[in-house]
Amino acid sequence: MRAEDYERCVEIAVSAFTTNNKMCVNLGVPGEVYRTYAAESCSKKKCVDTGLSLVARSTEDGALMAFLFLKVFDLRDSSSKKAAKTSPAMAGLVEMVEKLYSKAIEAGSPPAGLSIGSLASGKTLHCSMGGTLPIANGKGCGKALRIAAIEVCKARGFNTLLVEPAHDATKHIWLKHCGGVVRAEQSTETFVSKKGNSPLKGGDQTVSVVEVVVRKAQRDSGYFWPFYLVKVMLMS
């Protein structure tokens, strides 16, 4: 992804999530709210300047057709929380994802739970957002980008990749074609926030935490799990 692609990718994300994502559509998330969330949680500095993010271009004229924002998974990053404050639905989604990660961590060491040794050591790549233009739907851009993301993960020395798909089609790609495993998932219909309400009721979607292990690391073994659990708790 080039620096000049960033703004266009944010616009694609806004369009895709507010028109094609069942949960966002059902909850009525405004485009401006999602734009703020995308810009804050997936900043150019973290996703583009690092050389991690990817785009798919037309073979005819080189036009940008789809993208994936990739960044180092940082447990101390609170940008998603700050960006979500403008919308009850987005705030609810961020809280639900946090609870999913807690559930995945509490499941124990792999293969049951997350590879928290890599997570706490900066060795986990995060696919934080993706989007495809309507004219490119069904042409394999999404699949190609996600497979390429696994190659980026390997080439840049990461051990694992984490993603939270909230769309059945993208979840299918991560599981079937990228070797992903669901570590935790939650329906928007049954989620209850800390306030005791159901901010995602009507979203009619299941959100998952999916982990792709690209290389097995000793730090992710059960032997080191208690140490890294403490580290994760302190960092988060």
C-alpha positions in Angstrom: 0.0 0.0 0.0 1.3 3.4 -1.0 0.9 6.5 1.2 -1.4 8.1 -1.3 -3.7 5.0 -1.1 -4.6 5.5 2.5 -7.5 8.0 2.3 -9.0 6.0 -0.6 -8.9 2.8 1.5 -10.7 4.6 4.4 -13.4 5.6 2.0 -13.7 2.1 0.7 -14.0 0.8 4.3 -16.7 3.3 5.1 -18.7 2.4 2.0 -18.2 -1.4 2.5 -19.1 -1.5 6.2 -22.1 0.9 6.0 -23.7 -0.7 3.0 -22.5 -4.3 2.8 -21.8 -5.3 6.5 -25.1 -6.7 7.9 -24.3 -5.7 11.5 -23.4 -2.1 10.7 -26.4 -1.8 8.4 -28.8 -3.2 10.9 -27.5 -1.1 13.7 -27.5 2.1 11.5 -23.9 3.1 12.1 -23.5 6.4 10.3 -20.7 6.8 7.7 -19.0 9.7 9.5 -18.9 7.6 12.7 -17.3 4.7 11.0 -14.8 7.0 9.1 -13.6 8.4 12.5 -13.3 4.9 13.9 -11.3 3.7 10.8 -9.0 6.7 10.8 -8.3 6.5 14.6 -8.0 2.7 15.0 -6.1 2.2 11.7 -3.9 5.2 11.4 -1.6 5.8 8.5 1.4 5.7 10.8 0.6 2.2 12.1 -0.8 0.6 9.0 0.9 2.3 6.0 4.2 3.8 7.1 5.2 0.4 8.4 4.9 -1.2 5.0 2.6 -3.8 6.3 -0.8 -3.1 4.6 -1.9 -4.4 1.2 -4.0 -3.4 -1.7 -5.4 -5.1 -4.8 -5.4 -3.2 -8.1 -7.1 -3.6 -11.4 -5.0 -5.3 -14.0 -6.4 -3.0 -16.6 -5.7 0.5 -15.2 -4.1 -0.1 -11.8 -7.1 1.3 -10.0 -7.4 0.4 -6.3 -10.0 -2.4 -5.9 -9.6 -3.7 -2.3 -7.3 -3.4 0.7 -6.3 -4.8 4.1 -5.0 -2.7 6.9 -2.3 -4.7 8.8 -0.5 -3.5 11.9 1.5 -4.9 14.8 -0.9 -6.1 17.5 -0.4 -3.8 20.4 -2.1 -4.6 23.7 -1.6 -1.0 25.0 -3.3 0.6 22.0 -6.5 2.3 23.2 -7.3 4.1 19.9 -10.3 1.9 19.2 -11.9 2.8 22.5 -11.4 6.5 21.9 -12.8 6.4 18.4 -15.8 4.3 19.4 -17.1 6.8 22.0 -19.2 8.7 19.4 -21.5 5.8 18.8 -23.2 3.4 21.3 -23.1 0.6 18.7 -19.4 1.0 18.0 -18.6 1.3 21.7 -20.5 -1.9 22.2 -18.6 -3.6 19.5 -15.2 -2.6 20.9 -16.3 -3.9 24.3 -17.5 -7.1 22.9 -14.3 -7.7 21.0 -12.3 -7.0 24.2 -14.4 -9.6 26.0 -13.8 -12.1 23.2 -10.0 -11.7 23.6 -10.3 -12.2 27.4 -12.2 -15.4 26.7 -9.6 -16.6 24.2 -6.8 -15.9 26.6 -8.5 -17.5 29.6 -8.9 -20.7 27.5 -5.3 -21.5 28.2 -2.3 -22.2 26.0 -2.6 -23.4 22.4 -4.3 -25.3 20.9 -7.2 -24.2 23.2 -6.4 -20.5 23.5 -4.3 -17.7 22.0 -0.6 -17.7 21.5 -0.1 -15.1 24.1 3.7 -15.3 24.1 3.8 -13.9 20.6 1.0 -11.5 21.4 2.9 -10.0 24.4 6.2 -9.8 22.5 5.2 -7.9 19.4 5.2 -11.0 17.2 1.5 -10.9 16.3 0.2 -9.2 13.2 -3.3 -7.7 13.4 -5.6 -7.5 10.4 -7.6 -4.6 11.7 -9.7 -3.8 8.7 -10.4 -4.6 5.1 -12.7 -3.5 2.3 -13.6 -4.2 -1.3 -15.3 -2.1 -3.9 -18.7 -3.4 -5.0 -17.5 -3.8 -8.6 -14.7 -6.1 -7.4 -17.0 -8.4 -5.3 -16.8 -12.0 -6.3 -13.5 -11.6 -8.2 -11.3 -13.1 -5.6 -9.7 -9.9 -4.4 -10.6 -10.6 -0.7 -9.2 -14.1 -0.8 -6.0 -13.1 -2.6 -5.3 -10.3 -0.1 -5.8 -12.5 2.9 -3.5 -15.2 1.6 -1.0 -12.4 0.9 -1.4 -11.2 4.5 -0.2 -14.6 5.7 2.9 -14.2 3.5 3.5 -10.8 4.9 3.2 -12.3 8.4 5.8 -14.9 7.6 8.2 -12.6 5.7 8.2 -9.9 8.4 9.0 -12.3 11.2 5.6 -12.6 13.0 4.5 -15.8 14.5 0.7 -15.3 14.4 -2.0 -13.2 12.8 -5.2 -12.1 14.5 -8.4 -10.9 13.0 -12.0 -10.3 14.1 -14.2 -11.1 11.1 -17.8 -9.8 11.4 -18.8 -11.1 8.0 -19.5 -14.7 7.2 -17.7 -14.6 3.8 -14.5 -13.2 5.2 -14.6 -15.5 8.1 -14.9 -18.4 5.7 -11.8 -17.2 3.8 -9.7 -16.9 7.0 -10.7 -20.4 8.1 -10.7 -22.4 4.9 -7.9 -20.7 2.9 -5.6 -19.2 5.5 -5.6 -21.9 8.2 -7.3 -19.8 10.8 -8.8 -21.2 14.0 -11.7 -19.6 15.9 -10.5 -18.9 19.4 -13.7 -17.2 20.7 -17.0 -15.9 19.2 -20.1 -14.0 20.3 -23.4 -13.2 18.8 -24.5 -9.6 18.8 -27.9 -10.7 20.0 -26.7 -12.2 23.3 -24.0 -9.7 24.2 -24.6 -7.7 27.4 -22.4 -4.7 28.1 -20.9 -3.7 31.4 -23.8 -1.3 31.8 -26.2 -4.2 31.6 -27.7 -3.2 28.3 -27.6 -4.8 24.8 -26.1 -2.2 22.5 -25.7 -4.6 19.6 -29.2 -6.1 19.7 -30.5 -6.3 16.2 -27.1 -6.6 14.6 -27.8 -10.2 13.7 -24.2 -11.2 13.4 -21.6 -13.3 15.1 -18.1 -11.8 15.6 -15.1 -14.1 16.1 -11.5 -13.9 17.1 -9.6 -15.9 14.5 -5.9 -16.8 14.9 -3.6 -18.0 12.2 -0.4 -19.6 13.4 2.3 -19.2 10.8 5.2 -20.6 12.9 5.3 -22.3 16.2 7.3 -20.4 18.8 8.6 -21.8 22.1 7.2 -18.7 23.9 3.7 -19.8 23.0 4.1 -23.2 24.7 2.2 -24.1 27.9 5.4 -24.0 29.8 5.7 -20.2 29.3 2.0 -19.5 29.4 1.7 -18.4 33.1 4.6 -15.9 32.6 3.1 -14.3 29.5 -0.4 -14.3 31.0 0.9 -12.0 33.8 2.6 -9.9 31.1 -0.5 -9.6 29.0 -2.6 -8.6 32.1 0.0 -5.9 33.0 0.1 -4.6 29.4 -3.7 -4.5 28.9 
